[in-house]
Amino acid sequence: MNYLSVRDFRNSPRTVWRKLADQGKMVVTNNGKPCALMLTVDGENLEETMEMLEQTEVMRAVNRMRLGSVQKGTNTMTLEEINGIITDTRKNAL
């Protein structure tokens, strides 16, 4: 994976576009930390690419929720316990 600083992108965009065309993807960094991903797309694959990125975001969110569940210890709850919490929450919400 090729990395590119925001400064390089600002100072020499033509070089960046050439590299992107050759490589297909680049990571943009700001102060040495990744902040964006540049991908080549065209009219034929734009929608497909956007859909795949959205699916990836959803998968990352689910993985974060799973990890949070393990960290809290709620990943071992039974269905009965879960339903009890839901029932209690609904009662308290009224």
NORRALIN-V674545 format. One record per residue. N is the residue number from 1. SS is DSSP state (~ for helix, > for strand, _ for the rest). OMEGA is omega in radians with two decimals (* if undefined). Layout:
n = <N;N>
ss = <SS;SS>
omega = <OMEGA;OMEGA>
This chain:
n = <1;2;3;4;5;6;7;8;9;10;11;12;13;14;15;16;17;18;19;20;21;22;23;24;25;26;27;28;29;30;31;32;33;34;35;36;37;38;39;40;41;42;43;44;45;46;47;48;49;50;51;52;53;54;55;56;57;58;59;60;61;62;63;64;65;66;67;68;69;70;71;72;73;74;75;76;77;78;79;80;81;82;83;84;85;86;87;88;89;90;91;92;93;94>
ss = <_;>;>;>;>;~;~;~;~;~;~;_;~;~;~;~;~;~;~;~;~;~;~;_;>;>;>;>;>;>;_;_;>;>;>;>;>;>;>;_;_;_;_;_;_;~;~;~;~;~;~;~;~;~;~;~;~;~;~;~;~;~;~;~;~;~;~;~;~;~;~;~;_;~;~;~;_;_;~;~;~;~;~;~;~;~;~;~;~;~;~;~;~;_>
omega = <3.10;3.14;-3.08;3.13;3.08;3.14;3.12;3.14;-3.14;-3.03;-3.11;-3.09;-3.13;3.11;3.14;-3.12;3.09;3.13;3.14;3.11;3.13;-2.99;-3.13;3.11;3.13;3.06;3.10;-3.14;3.05;-3.04;3.08;-3.12;3.12;3.14;-3.12;3.08;3.09;3.14;3.02;3.08;3.01;-3.10;-3.09;-3.07;-3.10;-3.12;3.14;3.13;3.12;3.12;3.13;3.10;3.11;3.09;3.11;3.10;3.12;3.12;3.11;3.12;3.11;3.13;3.09;3.11;3.11;3.12;3.09;3.11;3.11;-3.13;3.13;-3.11;-3.13;-3.13;-3.12;-3.13;3.07;3.10;3.11;3.11;3.14;3.14;3.09;3.12;3.12;3.13;3.12;-3.14;3.12;3.11;-3.10;-3.12;-3.11;*>
